[in-house]
Amino acid sequence: MEIKTGTWITVSRNAGDVCPVFRKQFDAEKAIEKAELQITALGVYQAEINGLRVGDFVLAPGWTSYDHRLQVQTYDVTALLQKENELRVTVGRGWFRSPMPGWLNSEDKKRRMAQPCGVIASLHICYSDGAEETVLTDESWQWAEGPILFSEIYDGETCDARIVPENWQPVKPLEWSRDILIPQEGEEIRETERVAAKRVFKTPGGDTVVDFGQNITGYAEINLTAHAGDEVLFDHAEVQDQDGNWYNENYRGAKALAKYICREGKQTWHPQMTFFGFRYIRLLSWPGEAKPENFTAIAVHSDMRRTGWLKSGNAELNQLFSNIVWGQRGNFLDVPTDCPQRDERLGWTGDAQVFIKTASYLFDTQRFFKKWLHDMAADQRESGEVGQVIPDLMPENRSSAAWGDAATICPWQVYQTYGDRAVLEDQFDCMKNWVDYITSVTKTPNLWVDHPHFGDWLGLDAPSGSYKGSTREDFIASAFYAHSTALVVKAGRLLGKDMAEYEALHDRIVAAFRKAFPEYKTQTEHVLAVHFGLAEDVQKTADALADMVKADGTQLRTGFVGTPYILHALTDYGHADLAWDLVLRREYPGWLYPVTKGATTIWEHWDGIKPDGSFWSADMNSFNHYAYGAVADWVFEQAAGIRHAEDKPGFAELIYAPHPDKRLGWLQAKLSTRHGTVSALWACQADGIRYELETPVRTLVCLNGQETWVEPGKHTFWTK
């Protein structure tokens, strides 16, 4: 698509915290055949023509690596134009100028916060008589202060509905690159669901609180009848404390405040230029009596098509499935973020690679991840190093194993789920450069040692006072070095490249790994040695892992690195029953423990709320952190049995090998693939287990120790 834009314009003086409104008035004297608006901004924007909103894109133009790539949106605005027209564009700070990350002071953050706001646009009109006209951003535009007095990602938004923009002033041309402009690549961010308030109640501490019953990312919409000047003020929270009182200390420095100054009469409002993560809002100021019908929570996220569904005979497991879906929705807001509530909300690479398989099963994330991976390639440092977060808002920080490895793991998974060879073509240099970076910086050839890493982050076997588990960092780094090199080799072969150099490197890494780490000391070390094929005797290592899990009380001791793979490592080598024991564990630590505590999304910590009702901490305790939701890919692939061979990407052929557990009674999975929808159900009955499979492609059925090929269609099987 050709991008036809005008010139960058900005305000003619410092507007402070106010979100400026830009306008252009113009006439259309003839009948209009078609009109198309191309527009983007430095910040986030909302455009209106003749008082009507343009498009459904919330927080446009989204979040990219702004120094390199800025998406331009194209809207068909034919139906909005009249004879006399006014185009208005309100611009807020958004991710472009907000103080992100909240806890970090750096030169790069200062630079970003000092950047100007700006708009660039082109409105192309085709008349019915064949004539054409283009309205461009230029010095003929005007700007004024608007009703949004403050808007920022962490601290929230203030709107004075009484304000009507006036005192229009000439804009100023802005020297800013046009080379960074690209067509819209990612999914648009949209309002996707409305959740009615469940109750309004008083806490023991006397606060008036609205409960929406679901932890959500987006904003609360209010509707009320009020007098001009009446004030509404509320903040946000995810949980209540053990006494039922207001609690949002885990938001850290993020104020997360919404303030609305009313106009006269009946009105509806919600923030426009920011978002929040919340289940509750606290009414710090409200005119009159607040009732549930005054409040609606609006979910906002990248508008991805739902593709995966899980349901079982266990109500708590079903709630876990719901929590995983809501966790993805809440954190897939143009970038795969860690959390949506505190002064963070960053595109952590480690979280993304942990969850990408589950993400790609539950929703169609092909376009979402390709756009984010293009940002990764753009932000990759000259050395090949990949930052901890993408977009890279912490360029001063060093990379880490299992985080930077998102450069290889994520493109490979997009290829596996969707059969998209183009993602490997786009990302191959980024993948290879990451492996080359490790090779260049390690102090011991063929291993990655003596480098700072996050380790097995939040490992449950962490020494007292540490966030890192007890798994050796050099072990993790070297294991992922081998894994990433193997993925580069696979991608290169598919693309027809000579990979002899990297094949030899992989062989050397595996040999060096086995020599350096002949014994495995933790659950995570066993898991990586099994899952990455690094152990000399994989079956023996998997058996030892099973024994260790049992010796640990049949509970996890893993962290970010080990948890996503442990169930696969056990199931692949004959320990599916033990994997199910871990999945169905209701006590801490277990996937169902947060469910017993009322969770509606996935938590950052297994015991974000401890058994006694106290909190893990205020420092780092998100209640919407999707990473451990990676368990869902095991449910699809192993429990329900829907898989494909690595050489049949996109589910071009299926392998059906379920692992039932009578404690559930039944389990059903549906997965929409590029070749059609597959549905699998098993149900435990008195005389055996019934399996129902509906497959759109040729499928290898593995039951009763036998393998049978079946053709597309509906099939029923039994086992004793």
N, C-alpha and C positions, 0 to 999 in steps of 0.2 A: 504493500500500500504506500502510495506517495503521501508524504506529510507536507501539507500546504499550510504553513503557519505565518503569522505576522512577525512582529518584532517583540522582544521582551519589554514589558512595562512594569513599573512599580510606583509606589507612593512618592509624592514630592517632598515629604517631610516625615520624620519619625512619628509613627502613630502609636507608639507604646505597645500596650497589650491588646488594643482594640483590633479586631479582625476587619481589615478594610474591605469596602465594597467598590468594585470597578464597574463602570457602565459605559455602554455605547448606545446612542439613540440613532435610528435610521429609518428610512421609509422604503417600502416596497410598493412601487406604483402599479405593478402589473400582476396578473395571475401567476401564481407560483406552481411550478411543476414539482420541484424538489429542492430542499434546503438541507445542508449538512454542516454541522459544527465540529471542527477539530480544535481541541483545547487541552492544555495542561497547565500546571502551576508549580511554583516553588513553595511547597506547603501542601495543604489539602484544600480543595475548593468545592463549592456548590454553585452551579450556574442556573439562572432562571431567564426565561424569555417571557416578557409580558406577564410577569408574576407567577408563571408556572414552572415547576422544576424541570430541568433537562435531565432525562435518564434516571436510572435507579441506582447508579454507582454511588455507594457511601464511601466517604474518605478517599475519593478520587484525588490524585491519580494512582493511589496505592503506594507501596513502599518498595523501592528498588535501590540499587547502589547508585545513589543520585549523582555522584561525581562522574559516573560513566554512562548511566542509563536512566532515562526518564520517559515513562510511558505517556503517549498521547492518545486521548480518547476521541472517538468519532461517534457522533450522535445524529440520527435523522430527526430534524426539528421542523419538518415541513408543516406539521399540524399546529405548531405553536406560533407561526408567523401571521401577522396581520398587515394592514396597510402602513400603520405607524407602529414602530417596534422599539423595545428597549431590552437589551441584553445586559444582565447583571451577573457578576461573579464575586462571591465572597471567598476570601482566602484566610485560612487559619494556619497556625504553625505546623500542625501535624508532626510526622516523624522528621521532617526536614529541618525544623529549627527548635525542637523540644530538647530539654537537657538530658539526653540519654547517653549512657546509663546513669541512673539517678545517684548512685553511690560513688561514682568515679569522677574525679577532676583530672582533665587531660587537655593538652593543647588542641587535639583534634575536636574534642567536645566544645571548647571555646570557639574554635573556628566555625563549627556548624551552627552554634547558637547565634553567631553574629551575622549569619547569611541573611540576605534581604528576602522579602516576599516578592513574588512576581507572577505574572500571567502572560501567556502567549496563546493566541487563538486565531482561527480563520473560519468565517462563516460564508460558505459558498452557496449562492442561490442560482438555481436554473429556472428561468421563466418559461411559461407555456409557449411563448413565441420564439423560443430558441436563444434568447439573449441570456447572458450570464453576468453575475455581479459577485464580488467578494468583499466582505467586511473584515478587515484585519485589525489586530491590535497595533496601535500606533499612538502618536501624540495627540490625536483627536479624542481619545478616551478621557474619562474623568474618574475621580475616586472620591469617596467620602467615608467617614467613620460610620460603621453600622451598629446594629443592636447587640452583636456579640462582643462584649467588653473584654472577654478573656477566654482563651481556649488553648489547652495544652494537654499532651498525652497523659501525663501523670497526675496533674493537679485538677483537671476537670474543666468546667465551662461556666461562664456567667453570661446571662442574656437579659437585657432590659427591653421588654416588648413594647415599651412606650416610645422607643427611639425610632424615628423615621430618618433615613439618611438625607442630609441636606448639606448646604455649604459645599457643593461639588467643586472640586479643584482639578486643574490639569494634572495628568500623570507625568511621570518622568521616564524616559527611555532607560533601559537597564542593559548593561553590558554583561551578557551571560551566554554561554555556549548553546548553539543550536545543534551541534554535532552529537550531543548526548540524547537527542530525541529519537524515540523508537515507537513503533505501533504498539498498541495494547497487546501484551503477551500473556499475562496471567488471567485467571478468572476474576470477574468483577466482584468486589465486596458488596454485599447486599443485605438488606433486612430479610431474614429467612423465616422467622417464626415470632409470633406474639404470644406471650405467656401472661395470663391474667394473675393478678395478685391473689394469693390464697387467704390472707388474713392481715388485719392491722391490729397490733396488740401493744400493750404496755409491758415493758420489762420490769423486773423487780427493782431496777435502779431508776425507774421513772421515765425511760426513753420511749417515744412512740416509734414503732418499727413496722415496716411493711415486709412481709415474707412472700416471695414468689414461688417458694417450694422447689426451686431448681437453680443450681449455680449456673450462671449464664454470662456470656460476653456480649456486650452491646450497651444499651442504656435504658433507663426507665422513662416512660412517657407518662406525663401527668395531664389530666383534664379536670378543669374546675371552673367555677364562676367566681370572679373576684373583682375587687376595685383596683383602679389604677394605682400603682405604688405598693400594693400588697406584695409580700416577699415569700418565696418558697426557697428553702435551703435544705439540702439533704446530702449525706455522705453514704458510703457503700461498705458492705462487709460480706464475707463468705460464710461465716459461722457465728454462733453465739458461744459465750464462755460456759463453763460448767454450771453456773448459777442461772443461766438463761439471760444474761446481760449482754449489752452491746460489746463487740470486740472486733477491732480491725487493726491491731498493732502489727499484724503480719503484712500490711501494706507498706510498712516502713516509711520512707519519705514521701510516698505518693499521697497527696491530700484527697484525691478522688471526690471532689466536691462538685455538686451541681447547684447553681443558683439562678433563680428566675424571678425577675421583677415584673409583676403582672401589668397588663393593660386593663381597660374596663371591660367587664362582661365575661361571656363564656369563651374559653380558650383551651387549646391543646399545645403542649410543647415537649420536646425532648432535645438533648444536646445534638449538635450537628457535626462538630469538628473533632470529636474525641470519642473514646469508648471506655468502658469500665468492665471489670470482672466482679460479679456480685451474686448473691442470693437475696440479701436484705438491703434495704435502705432505711436510714434513720432520719426522721423528719425533725430537723433542727429549727425549722420555721415553716408554718403552714397556716393559712387563714381559714379559720373555722374548724369543723370536724372532718377528719380524714377517714374515708371509707375505702374498702377494697376496690370498688368500681372506679376510683379516681386514678388507679395505677395499672400500667401494663409494662412488662419487661419485653424489650425487643431484641431478639438474637441477631447479631451481626457477624458475618464471616464470609470468606470466599465462597462463592455460589457454586459449589461442587455437586455433581449428581451423585445421589446415594446409590451404591452398588452392592453392598454386603449387609446381610441380616443374620443374626443368631438368636435362637430361642430354645429354651429347654424346659424340663419339668421341675427345675429348681428356681424358686422365686428370687433368692438372693443372687444366684448366678445371672439371672435375667437383669437384675438391677446393675450388676457389674457390667454387663454388655451395654446397657443404657449409659452408664457412667463413662465408658470408653468412647462411645459416639459423641456424647456431649463434651468430653475433654478435647476430642479432635476439633469439633466445631468451634469451641471457645478459643483454640490456639492456632487454627489455620485461618488467620486473618491476614491474608496476602503473603505472610511469611510464617513458616512453622516456628512459633514462639514457645518459650518454656512455660510462660504463665501470662495471664491477661490483667492482673490486678495490681501488683506492687510496682516499685520504681525500677522495673527491669524490662519485661516484655520484649525480649531479644530473640533473634533467630539462632539459637544455640545449635551448633552443628551436631553435637553428640546426641541431643534429644531427637533430632531429625533422623539420624541414621538408625537409632534404636527402634523408632516407631514406623519407619516408612513402609514396611511390608504391610503391617496392619492398616495403616492409613490408605494404602492403595487398594486394599480389599474392601474397606468400608465405604469409600468414596472414590469417584474418578478423579485422581490427583495428577494425572499425566501432565496437563497444562500447568497446574499449580507448581509442580516440582521442576518442570523444565525451565520455567521463568526464574525460580529461585536458584537453580543450578547455573543459569546464565549469569546471575549476579555473583555467584561464587567464583566463576571463572574470571569475571571482571575484577573482582576484589582480590584474587589470588596474588600474593606478593611476588616480587621479581625472583626471589629465591625458590619459589614453588610452595612456600608455606601457605597454609590455609588458616584463616583466623578462627577464633573460638566461636564467633557469631558472624552470620551473614544476613544482611549487609554488615560489613566489618566496622562496627562503631568502637572497637578497641584495638586499633592498629598497633598500639604499643605493646600489647600482650602476646606472649608466645603461644604457639599452637600446642595441641596435646594429642597423643594417641587416642584413638576411638572417637575423637572429635574431628580432627582434620581428615580422618578416614571416611568421613561423609563424602569426600570428593570422589571416592571410588565406589562406596557401597550404594549411595543413592542413585547414581546413573544406572548401575547394574540392576537395581531393583525395578526402576522404571522400565527398563528393557524387559526384565523377566515378567512383570505383571501385564504389560501392554504390547510386548513384541515390538517396541519402538526402537529400531536400529538408529534412528536419527539422533537420539539422545546420546548414544555412544559416540557418534561422529562429532557432535557438538562438544562433548566433554572430554574426549580422549586426551587432548593435550593437558587439560587440568588434572586428569587422573594420573597421567604419567609424570607430570611435573611434581605432584605430591610425593610419589614414590622416590623420584630423583632427589627431592629435598631431604627426605630421611636419609638416603644414601650419602648425601653430601655433609650432613651435620653429625651423624653418629660417630662416636669416638672408637667404636669397635666394629670392624667390618662385618656385615651380614647380621648384625643385631642392632637394635635401637636402644642405646643405653646412655646414662648420664645426661638426661634431658628432663626438665620439669614437666610433669603430667598431672592430670586430675586423678589418675589411678582408677580404681574401682569405686567411683564416686558414690558416696552414701552407702557404702558396703556395710552390711549388718555385722560384719566381723571387724569393724574399725576399732583401733585402739582408743582408749578413753581420750576425749578431747579432739579427735580427728574426724574430718568429714570423709576421709579416704579409707576404704576397706584395707584389709591386711594383705591382699594380693600384691606381689612385687610389681612395681611400676615398670621395671625393665622387662619383666615377663609379658605384661600386657602390651607394651609398646612393640616388642619384638614379634608377638603373635599377630598383631594387627599389621605390622610391616609385611609379614608373610601373606596375610589375607589380602591386603591391598595389591601387593605385587601379583598375586594369583588372578585377581580381578582385572588388572591391567593386561595381563597375558590373554585372558579370555576375550576381553573387548578387542584387543589388537588382532587376534586371530579372526574374529568375526568380520573385522574391517579389512582383512586381507593384508595386514602388515607383518613384516618380519619381526617376530618376537623372541628370537633366539637369545638375545642378550638378557631379556627379562625372565625367560624360562630358566636360564642358567642362574640368574640371581635368586630366583625363588628356590631352586634346589639348594643353593648355598645357605640361604636363610633357614630353611627347614633343618638342614644338617647342623648348622651352628646352634639353632634353638634346642635341638635334642641333646646336643653336647652340653650346652650351658644350663639347661633345666631338665635334668634327668628325673627329678621328682617333683610332684605337685603338692602344694601345701594347703590350698584353700579350695572351697567349692568352685570359685571362679576360675582358678587355674586349671582344674579338671575340665570345666565346661569349655574353655577356650581350646585346650589341647584336643578335645573330642570334636567340637563343632568346626574347627578350622582344619581338622585332619593332621594335626601336628604330632600327636602321640605315636610312638612306634607301634604300640598295640592299642588301638582305639577301643576295642571291646573291653579289654582289661581296665582301661582308664575309666570308661563309662560305668563299669561295675564298681570300681572304687569310688566314683562319685556317688552312686546310689548308696553305698555303705556309709559314706560320710554324711549324706543327707539324713539317713536314718539315725546315725550316731548323734547328730545335732538335734534330735527330737523331731525328725521329719518336718523340718522347717528350713526356709531359705536363710543363707548367710551371705548372699550375693548383693551387689550394688548395680549401678547403671550398666556396667560392662557385662556382668555375668547373667543377670536376671532375664534379659530377652532371649537367651539361648538355652537356659538350663532345662526347660521342659522338652525342647527338641533333642538335646543331648541325651536325656534319659529315655525318651520314647523311641528314638531311632535305634537304640541298642537294648530293647527288651524290658524297659522299666516304665511302661505307660501307667501302670497302677500307681506307682510312686508319684509320677507327674500329676495324676489326678488328685492324689492326697494333698499335694501342695496347692493345687488350684482351688480345692474345696475347703481348705483350712479357714476356719472362722476366727481363730484366735490370732493375736499378733505374733509374728508377722505373717500375714496371709492376704490373698487378694480379696477375700470376703470380709476381712476384719473392718475395713472402712465402711463397708455396706452396713454392718451391724451398728455402726456409729452414725448412720444417716447420710452417708456420702452420696452425692448425686453427680460427682465427677471424680476423676482419678486424683489422688493426693501425691504430693512431692515425697512425703514420708509415709511409710506404712502406719506409723503411729503419730500422724500429725495431731490427732487427738488421742491421748493415752487412755488406757483402760479406766483410770480414775477420773477422766474428764479434763485433765490439765493438757496443756499444749506442748508440742515438741520444743518449740522456741517461738520467739517473735521475729527472729533475725531472718530465717529462711524457711518458711512454712506455708507454701502455697497449697491451696485446696483445689486447684485446677491445673494439674501438671501431668501431661498425657503419657509420659515415657513408659511407665509400668503397664499401661494399657496394651503394650506390645504382646501381652498374653493372648490377645484375640487372634493373632496370626497362627498360634499353636492350635487354637480351637478350630479354626477353619481347616488347617492342613492336617492335623493329627487327630484331634478328637472327632471332628466331622468327616475327615478323610479326603478333603478336596485339595489335590495338588496337581502339579504338572512337572514333567521332567525338565531339567535345565536346558536341554536342547530343543524343547518345544515351548518357547516363551509365548506369553499371551494366552495360555491355556488352549493352544491349538490341539493338543491331546491331553487327556486327563489320566491321573492315577487316583483310583478310589481305594483308600486303605484306612478305614475308620478304626477308632479305638474306643469302644463303648465303655460306660461305667454305670452299673446298675443303680448307684446312688442318685443319679439324675432321673432315671425312668426313661427319658427320651431327650434327643437333641436334634434340632433342625438347623441347617445352614443353607442360605441362598447366596449365590455370587454371580453377579452380572459381569461377564467377560467380553472381550472383543469378538468372541465367536458365539455368543449367546449366553443364556442364563442356566447355570447348573444348580440343582436343588438336591440336597441329600438329607435323609432322615433315618435315624435308627431309634428303635423303641424296644425296651426290654419287656418281654412277656413271660408268662409262666413256663412256656415250652421252648423258650429260646429268644433270640433277638431277630427282629424283622428290620430289614434295610430297604428303603425306597430311594431309588436314584433316578433322577431325570437329567440327562446329559445332552448337550447340543453337539458333542463331538465324540469321536472314537475314544473309548475309555478302557484302561486296564484295571480290572476289579481284582483286589487282593483280599480274599476272605478264606477262612478255614485252611490257611497255609497254601492255598492254591491261587494261581493267577489266570484270569480269563479275560479276553478282549470282548467288549460289547460295542454295538453300534449306537448311534444317537437314538434317543427315545427314552421311554419309561421302563424301569426294570425293578423287580422285587427279588430279594434274596433272604435266606434264613441261615442262622447258625444256632447250634445248641449251646 
